[in-house]
Amino acid sequence: MVRVVRAHQTARFLLLFSALALTAGCSRRIATTPVADPEPSAVLPSAPEVQTALPEGTSCAGRGDCTTDQICVRNVCSYRLTSAAGEILATAARAQVDAGDLEGALRTYDQAVEAFDAAEAPVPARVVCGAAGASLRAARTPEARELAAKSADRCFRRSLPGAPERTDVQVALARLRYDGLAMGRFDRPEPADQFFSAPPTRPTVDAIDIAIDMAQQPDQPGYAELRAALQGEPARRSIADCFVQDWELRHERQASAALTLKLTTRLRDMGDYDAYEGTAEVTRTTPAEEGFEACLASALTTVLGTGPRMNRIVAWQSPFEVAARLQ
C-alpha cells in the first residue's frame, strides 16, 4: 500500500514539473532592462518606463523571438509603434543626402525625430544612423565634429553590429580619424563626454583624395602626353606627399594650388641632324616659396622630366588647378 501511494505522489510531481517547463519555454522576451535602485528620497513612479533590451534588427522566426515592444517582420524584429510622418521625412532626408544637400538633410532628420517623439514611438536605427552620417559629413568645425561623433555613438548603441545603416557612419568616422578621434571611446559601456580628445596624427597617402582640373587643349603639341603624366600614379604620389607636408604645418583638411604647365623646346644642331630638346615645367602663380603650391611646382616638374619627344620648336603654357583633401 505504501508503494502505491508513493508512486501516485511521484506521478503528480512529474506532471507538475512538466507543466512548469512548458510554461517557461513559451514565455517571450521582456523588453525591459534592470533599473538601478533610486535614491532614498526619490519618489517611485507608478509605472516604470519600458526600455528595449535589444536593438531592432535581431533575426527572428516568430513573434516569440522578439522583445515585447517589437514584432517579427520578414524574419527581422521591428518596433511595434511607428510614425508614418517620421518614416516619410526620414526618406526625404536620405534623398537630400544623396543630392548633396547635407544641411537640408539634417533639418529634415530633426523633423523626422520630432514626428516619432510626437507619436510616442521609438526612433528607428536607420533614422538615428542616417542623421549621424549626415552630421559627420557636414561637420566643418571642432564643435560640430564633436556633436556629430556623439550622434554616431547613439547610432552604434541603437543598432546591431553589421547592420547596413552603420556603414555610412563608419566611413565618415574613418575619414576623421586623423583629427584626434579617440576611437576606443565608442566601445565604452556608457557614452563618452568627448570623442576628439587625442592629438592629430599624420595622415597616410591612401586617405587623401586628389582632384586635378585641366582644360582639354588637343591643338597644343605634347599636351595630351603631359596631361596624362600629371594624372598618373607618380604625380599623384607627389601631390599626396606635398599635402602631407602642408598638413604638418597647418593641420588643415584640404589644400589647393593654382599652377601653370609649360612646355618649350629648342633646336640643337647635331651636325648630321637636328635635335629638339624639350623642357616640361610646372610653375607656381604666387610668390610663396613654401607651402602646398611651391612643393607641387617642384615635385611635378621632377615627375614630368624633359617632357614628350618633339620634332619642332614648341612653346606654350596652360593653367591648371590641384586640390587635395582628407577623405
N, C-alpha and C positions, 0 to 999 in steps of 0.2 A: 504493500500500500504506500509506503514511504517513497519507493522508487517512482510510482505513478505520479505522485504529487510533484516531485522534483522535476520529472520530465515535462509535466504541464507548465511549471514555472519557467523552465528553460525555453520552451517554445514561445511563451508570451514575451520573454526578454528579447529573443531573436527577432520577433515581429516588430517590436517597438524600436529596436536598433535599425532595422531595415527602413522603417518609415522615416526616422530622423535622417538617415543617409540620403534618401531620395529627396527630402525637403532641402537639404544643404546643397545637393547637386543642381537643383532647379533654380537657385537664387541668382539674381542678376547683380552686376557690379553696381555699387552705390557711388554716385557722383559727388562724394564728399571727401575732404581731407581732414586729418586731425587738426583741431583748433586748440591753440595754446590756452592755458588757464588764465582767466582775466585777473586783473589786479583786485585785491580785496574790496576796494571802494567802488569798482566798476559795477554798473547795472547790467545784468544779464538780459539779452534780448529775448523776446518771447519765441521767435522763430529764427534760428541761426541761418545765415546766408549759405546757400548751396554753392559749393565750389567744385570745379571739374578736376577730377584726379588725373585724367589722361587727356592730352590734347586731341582734337578731332583728327581723323585720318587713320585711326587704327583699323587694320583689316578685320573683317567680321564675316561670319556665315549666317548670322541671325541676330535678332534683337537682344538675345541674352549675352552676346559678346561685347555690347557697348554699355557705357555708363548710363544711368537713368535719365540724364539730360540729353542723350544722343540716340539716334536711330540708325539702323543699318540700311544704307542705300548703295546699291551696286557694290556690295562687299566692302564698304567703307563706312566707318562711323561718322555721322554728321550731326550737328546740333539740331534739336527739335525746333527751337524757336529761331526765327529769322526776320528780316525786314526786306520786303521786296524793293522798297525805295533804296535801301542801302546797297542791295545787290546791283541795281541799275546804276547807281552812282559809282560804285566800285568798277564796273565795266567801263563806264565813261572815263574814269581816271586812268585805267590801263591803256585806253586808246590815246589819251593825251600824252602819256609817257612814250608810246610808240611813235607819236608825231613829233616828239622833241619838246613839248610844252611842259616842262617839269614844274614850273611854278603853278600853272593852272592845274596840273595833276594833283599837287599837294593840297590845293584848296578843295578839290573835288573829293579827295580821300577824307579830308576833315569832315565834309558834309556827309559822306557815307558812314563814318563812325558815329556822327550825331544821330543819323537815322536809326542805326542799330540800337544806340542807347535809348532813344525815344520809344522804340518798340520793346525795350527791356529784353533784348536778345543779345547773346554773346557775339562779339565781333569775330568773324571767321579769320583763320590764319592767313588766307590769301589776301585779305584786306590789310591786316597788320603788316605782313611782309611786303606787300605792294607799296604801301606808304613808306616803309623803311627804305626800300630800294630807291624810290624816287627822291627821298630826302638826302640819301647818301650821294646820289649823282648831282643834286642841285647845290650841295653844301660848298660854299666858297670861303668861309671864314672859320677860324678855330671854334668859335661858339656854335656855329651851325653844324660843323662836323661832330661836335660832342653830343648835341641833341640828336643828330642822325644815328650816332652809334648807340645811344640809349634806345632809340626806336628799333634798331637792329637786334638789340638784346631781347626786347619784347617779342620780336619775331621768332627768335630761336627758342624762347621759352613757351611760345604758343603753338609751335609746330613740331612735327616729328622729324628725326634725322632722316635725310634722304628725300624729304618732301620737295616737290618741284618748286614750290613757292619760295624756298630758301635760296635758290640758285642766284637770282639777281642780287640778293643781299650779300652773298658770299663773294661774288665777283667785285661788287663795289667796295667792299671792305679790303679785298686783296689789293686794290689799287691805292688804298690809303695806308698800307702797312709801313710805308717809309716816312709817314708823318708823325711817328711817335705813338702808333696804336699799340696798346698793351693787349694783345690778342688773348692772353690767358685769362683775362678778366671775364670773358664771355662764358668760361667754364665754372665760374664760382656758383655756389648754391644760391646766393642772393644777388640781385642786381647791383652792379658797382656804381659808385658815385661819379667816377671819372674813368674814361677809357683811353684818352690821348694823354698819357702821363709819362711816356718814355721819350728819350731824346730822339730826334730824327736820325734815320740811318741812311747810308749811301745807297741809292737805287742801283739796280742791276740793269744791264743793257736790254735784256729781254722785256723789261717793264716800261720801255719808252716807246711812245707812238710818234712816228715821224711822217711829216707831210711836206712834199716839195711841189711848189706851184711854178710851173714853167710853161711859157707860151709855145705853141707849135710854129716853127719857122722852117719849113722844108726847103725854102729857097736859099738858105744860108749853107754853103758847103761845110760839111763836117758837124753841123748842128745836131743831127739825129744821133750820131755816134757819141757826142759829148753828153747829150741828154740821157741816153741810155746808161752811160757811165755814172752819172750823178744819181740815177735811180737804182744802181746796182748795190750789191751787198757790201763791198769795201767802203763805198761812200757812206752808206747808212751806218756802218760801224763807226766811221769817223764822226758823223753827226751825233751819234749817241754818246761817244766819248766826250765831245765838246759840251754836250748838255750836262753830263755828269760833272764836269769841271765847273760849269756855270752854277749848277745846283749847290756845289760845295761852298760857293761864295755867297749865293743869295737865298738858298733854300726855297726857291720858287718852283711851283709845279709845272710851269711852262716857260718856254723861251722862243723868240722868233728873231729872224735876221733878214734884212734886205741886202742882196748881193748882186754882183754883175759877173756874168760869164763872158770871157773874151777869148778869141782865137786869132792869132796872127801867124803869118808865115813870111819867110824872107828867102830870097833866091841866093843860092850858093853855087858858084861856078866850080865844077869838079874837073874841068879840063875837057874830057871826052863827053861829059853830060852835065846837065844842070840838076841840082837837088834843091828841094824846098824844105827848109827846116821850120817846124811848127812849134808854137808855144801856146798851150792852153792855160788859162789863169782865171782864178776866182778872186775878185777884189771886193772889199767892203765899201759901203756907201756912206759911212760915218767916220769921223776921225778917231774913234775909240781904238786904242791899241790893245785892250784887254777885253775879255768877256766872250759871249757866245759868238757874236759876229766876227770878231777878229780871229778866234780859234777856227771857225769854219773856213774863212778865207785861206788860211794857211794849210789846213788839213786837206781841203778839197782840191786845192792846187796840186798838192803832192799826189793825190789819188789820180788826177787826170793826166799827169806827166806831160809829155810833148803833144798829146792830142792825136787825132787821126792823121794818117799819111795823106799829104796833099800833092798835087802836081801843078800848082799855080799859086800866084800871090793871093792871099786871103787876109782880110782884116774886118772883123765885125765884133760887136758886143751885144749882149742881151741881158736884161734884168730878170731876176727870179727871186723867189722867197722860200725860206726854210722855216718850218715850225716844228717844235718838239715838245712833248708833254708827257708827264707820267700817266699811265693808263689808269 
